[in-house]
Structures are given as structure tokens and as C-alpha cells.
Amino acid sequence: MSIAASWYLTLAAVLFSIGAVGLLIRRNVLVMFMCVELMLNAANLTFVSFARKLNDIAGQTAVFFVLVVAAAEVVVGLGIIVSIYRRRPGATADDIHGLKG
Amino acid sequence: MTSQLLAATIPDAITFALAAVICVVGALGVVLARNPVHSALMLVMTLFGVAVLFVEENAQFLAAVQVIVYAGAIVVLFLFVIMLLGVDRSEVISAEPLPGQRPVAICLGVIALAEVLLLAHGQWPTGAKSVSGALASPADNVNQIGQSVFTTYLLAFEVTSVLLVVAVVGAVVLARRPRRLRDSADLAGPELDPDDVVGGDEPEAGDPDAEAASEEADDGPNKREGALAESEVKAP
């Protein structure tokens, strides 16, 4: 018998919380972006756990699509970060307030 | 719950425990590392831990894709951008730009964790029967995901291809400099960064001297960036 799904869900919750807190407390845009990846991975782990728990392949298919969307997101996000850094080298999230009212 | 863990076979339990520790340590490393390069490497560690957990849960295809796409492509892209921008220096993370924000953030994180844990250990949110096929034996995992993606989720798969094309085009548009800017930068002189010529969102953008002075006041990577831009301007 393999590990119960609740253990995987607990681990995913811990990973997600670490990613969320990291996103809130870090100011480096790149590190914030990595924290988003952490949260996506926690969600993937939850999907796979429920796929096994409910005995349904749809959960794994959802993870497949999440991976694709994450790749697209990273490409566009890093493009934006590169263009921001080109304009203002060493910018942190606090410096990027050009849209502030 | 502990009895459930004990009921698992010993190799399963050991694998889960090791992978869980690797994941959590890697995640903490991402958040706490001062150097963005270290953060990226810690992210690789977490991704490998998650891949091990995927294998443990009979998702072999996803484990392979996780290693190839995440650890092989996405983190390499992160490292590439870090090196390109020259931000691979340690930063002071103890400085708190917004007073009191960190305790609040950590409190929010703990509250969210408690809520999700309550959900994870409460009643299951659904008792619905499988509609898209039960999990087969591990050997058929790829087969089954393929069946699912190319029949039930065919439309989503096609839309995904559109999404990828849009992402690639968007990245190219974001990253390239318009030719008009390069020409005007050539006219204005090589010491002017082409991006600053039209920096419309910055109040001092109209004043090239102030811009140049503020650029010189900054240090290392800025100069590297400026040199890069100049060489690119001169290249054609």
C-alpha cells in the first residue's frame, strides 16, 4: 500500500505556502517569479494526488496542460523582466510603479 | 494519519519522506537564498523532488516531462536571464523596504497553510466517479495520457498550441528593439542608451545629460548593459 493522499496534499500545501510567502516578502522580480513556479508545482502535486485518489486520468492531463501554460508564462514573464531591466538596471518590484495612479 | 503512513510499505514511506524533505528544503532555499543563482538551483532541487513524488504516484510520464521541461528548460531559461542581466550578485534580504510587511506576509502564509491543511484532512470535496478513464497499470501511463489528451481534451490541446505561438511571438516582440530607436540612437551619439531616447514613462527622459549622469552613478551591471547596448547599436 502506498502513502495516503492526505500526506501528499499536506506537502503540497506546505510548498504552496512557502511559495506564497516568498512571493510576498522577496523584492527581486526573478525570485518572485521562481516562487510562482513553486506554487504551480504544489498545485501539480495536488492534481496528481487526486488523480490517484479518485482513480481518474484527468488529473494527470490537467498537470500536462499546467506545464504547457507554465512554460508559456515563463517565456513572456522573462521577456517582460528583460525589457524592464534594460530600461532600469537593478530594478526591484518596488521600483516598478510606473502605472501607479 | 500516522497509522496510514505506517501502513505504507517501507520503501514507499522512505521515498516519500526523502522527497518531501528535498522539496521543502529546496522551497525554503528559493525563498531565503540571497543570490538569485542559488535560488534557481534550489528550485531545481524542489522540481526533482516533485518528479520523484510523481513517480511514486504512478505518473511516470509527468515525472519525465517535469525533469525535461522544468529542470531542463525553464530553470535554464531563468539562469540564462540572470546571467544576461548580470544580477548574479548577493543582495541584502534583511532590509525591509516596507515596515511591518514581512510579519503580515508570514501571518497570511500561516493562515493559508492552516486552511489548506484543514481542507486536506477533512472530507474529500468530491465523491464523483471517474469520467475520463480509471488509472491503468504504470506501464500504460503514457498510453493513457495520450488517449486522454487526444480525445477528451483535444480542443484544449489545440488551443494550447495557439497559446504557445502567441507566447513565442510575444517574447520576440518584447525582447527586440524597434529599428526606429536604433537609428535615432545612432544619430544621437553612441554614449546614449537607445532605450533612454524614448523612455516616455520616466520624468527625466527628455534630458539626455541627466540620464547619462544617473547611469554613470550606478555600478557594474549597468555599465555592462550599456556596453552591450552600444555594441548592438554599432553592429549593423
Chai-1 contact restraints between the chains, C-beta under 6 A:
chainA,res_idxA,chainB,res_idxB,connection_type,confidence,min_distance_angstrom,max_distance_angstrom,comment,restraint_id
A,M1,B,A7,contact,1.0,0.0,6.0,A-B,restraint_1
A,M1,B,A8,contact,1.0,0.0,6.0,A-B,restraint_2
A,S2,B,A8,contact,1.0,0.0,6.0,A-B,restraint_3
A,S2,B,D12,contact,1.0,0.0,6.0,A-B,restraint_4
A,I3,B,A8,contact,1.0,0.0,6.0,A-B,restraint_5
A,I3,B,D12,contact,1.0,0.0,6.0,A-B,restraint_6
A,I3,B,F16,contact,1.0,0.0,6.0,A-B,restraint_7
A,A4,B,Q4,contact,1.0,0.0,6.0,A-B,restraint_8
A,S6,B,A120,contact,1.0,0.0,6.0,A-B,restraint_9
A,S6,B,H121,contact,1.0,0.0,6.0,A-B,restraint_10
A,L9,B,A120,contact,1.0,0.0,6.0,A-B,restraint_11
A,T10,B,A120,contact,1.0,0.0,6.0,A-B,restraint_12
A,L11,B,A20,contact,1.0,0.0,6.0,A-B,restraint_13
A,A13,B,L113,contact,1.0,0.0,6.0,A-B,restraint_14
A,A13,B,V116,contact,1.0,0.0,6.0,A-B,restraint_15
A,A13,B,L117,contact,1.0,0.0,6.0,A-B,restraint_16
A,A13,B,A120,contact,1.0,0.0,6.0,A-B,restraint_17
A,L15,B,A27,contact,1.0,0.0,6.0,A-B,restraint_18
A,S17,B,G109,contact,1.0,0.0,6.0,A-B,restraint_19
A,S17,B,A112,contact,1.0,0.0,6.0,A-B,restraint_20
A,S17,B,L113,contact,1.0,0.0,6.0,A-B,restraint_21
A,I18,B,A27,contact,1.0,0.0,6.0,A-B,restraint_22
A,A20,B,G109,contact,1.0,0.0,6.0,A-B,restraint_23
A,V21,B,A105,contact,1.0,0.0,6.0,A-B,restraint_24
A,V21,B,I106,contact,1.0,0.0,6.0,A-B,restraint_25
A,V21,B,G109,contact,1.0,0.0,6.0,A-B,restraint_26
A,G22,B,V31,contact,1.0,0.0,6.0,A-B,restraint_27
A,L24,B,A105,contact,1.0,0.0,6.0,A-B,restraint_28
A,I25,B,R102,contact,1.0,0.0,6.0,A-B,restraint_29
A,I25,B,A105,contact,1.0,0.0,6.0,A-B,restraint_30
A,L30,B,P36,contact,1.0,0.0,6.0,A-B,restraint_31
A,V31,B,P36,contact,1.0,0.0,6.0,A-B,restraint_32
A,V31,B,S39,contact,1.0,0.0,6.0,A-B,restraint_33
A,M34,B,V30,contact,1.0,0.0,6.0,A-B,restraint_34
A,M34,B,S39,contact,1.0,0.0,6.0,A-B,restraint_35
A,M34,B,L43,contact,1.0,0.0,6.0,A-B,restraint_36
A,L38,B,A27,contact,1.0,0.0,6.0,A-B,restraint_37
A,N41,B,V50,contact,1.0,0.0,6.0,A-B,restraint_38
A,L45,B,V50,contact,1.0,0.0,6.0,A-B,restraint_39
A,V48,B,F54,contact,1.0,0.0,6.0,A-B,restraint_40
A,V48,B,E57,contact,1.0,0.0,6.0,A-B,restraint_41
A,V48,B,A59,contact,1.0,0.0,6.0,A-B,restraint_42
A,R52,B,E57,contact,1.0,0.0,6.0,A-B,restraint_43
A,N55,B,S130,contact,1.0,0.0,6.0,A-B,restraint_44
A,N55,B,A134,contact,1.0,0.0,6.0,A-B,restraint_45
A,N55,B,L135,contact,1.0,0.0,6.0,A-B,restraint_46
A,D56,B,S130,contact,1.0,0.0,6.0,A-B,restraint_47
A,I57,B,S132,contact,1.0,0.0,6.0,A-B,restraint_48
A,I57,B,G133,contact,1.0,0.0,6.0,A-B,restraint_49
A,I57,B,Q144,contact,1.0,0.0,6.0,A-B,restraint_50
A,I57,B,S148,contact,1.0,0.0,6.0,A-B,restraint_51
A,A58,B,S132,contact,1.0,0.0,6.0,A-B,restraint_52
A,Q60,B,A59,contact,1.0,0.0,6.0,A-B,restraint_53
A,Q60,B,L62,contact,1.0,0.0,6.0,A-B,restraint_54
A,Q60,B,I145,contact,1.0,0.0,6.0,A-B,restraint_55
A,T61,B,S148,contact,1.0,0.0,6.0,A-B,restraint_56
A,T61,B,V149,contact,1.0,0.0,6.0,A-B,restraint_57
A,T61,B,Y153,contact,1.0,0.0,6.0,A-B,restraint_58
A,V63,B,L62,contact,1.0,0.0,6.0,A-B,restraint_59
A,L67,B,V65,contact,1.0,0.0,6.0,A-B,restraint_60
A,L67,B,V69,contact,1.0,0.0,6.0,A-B,restraint_61
A,V68,B,T160,contact,1.0,0.0,6.0,A-B,restraint_62
A,A72,B,L163,contact,1.0,0.0,6.0,A-B,restraint_63
A,A72,B,L164,contact,1.0,0.0,6.0,A-B,restraint_64
A,A72,B,A167,contact,1.0,0.0,6.0,A-B,restraint_65
A,V74,B,I74,contact,1.0,0.0,6.0,A-B,restraint_66
A,V75,B,A167,contact,1.0,0.0,6.0,A-B,restraint_67
A,V75,B,A171,contact,1.0,0.0,6.0,A-B,restraint_68
A,V76,B,A167,contact,1.0,0.0,6.0,A-B,restraint_69
A,V76,B,G170,contact,1.0,0.0,6.0,A-B,restraint_70
A,V76,B,A171,contact,1.0,0.0,6.0,A-B,restraint_71
A,L78,B,V81,contact,1.0,0.0,6.0,A-B,restraint_72
A,G79,B,A171,contact,1.0,0.0,6.0,A-B,restraint_73
A,G79,B,L174,contact,1.0,0.0,6.0,A-B,restraint_74
A,G79,B,A175,contact,1.0,0.0,6.0,A-B,restraint_75
A,V82,B,A175,contact,1.0,0.0,6.0,A-B,restraint_76
A,S83,B,L174,contact,1.0,0.0,6.0,A-B,restraint_77
A,Y85,B,L85,contact,1.0,0.0,6.0,A-B,restraint_78
A,R86,B,D195,contact,1.0,0.0,6.0,A-B,restraint_79
A,R87,B,D195,contact,1.0,0.0,6.0,A-B,restraint_80
A,P89,B,P221,contact,1.0,0.0,6.0,A-B,restraint_81
A,P89,B,N222,contact,1.0,0.0,6.0,A-B,restraint_82
A,P89,B,E225,contact,1.0,0.0,6.0,A-B,restraint_83
A,D94,B,P97,contact,1.0,0.0,6.0,A-B,restraint_84
A,G98,B,D201,contact,1.0,0.0,6.0,A-B,restraint_85
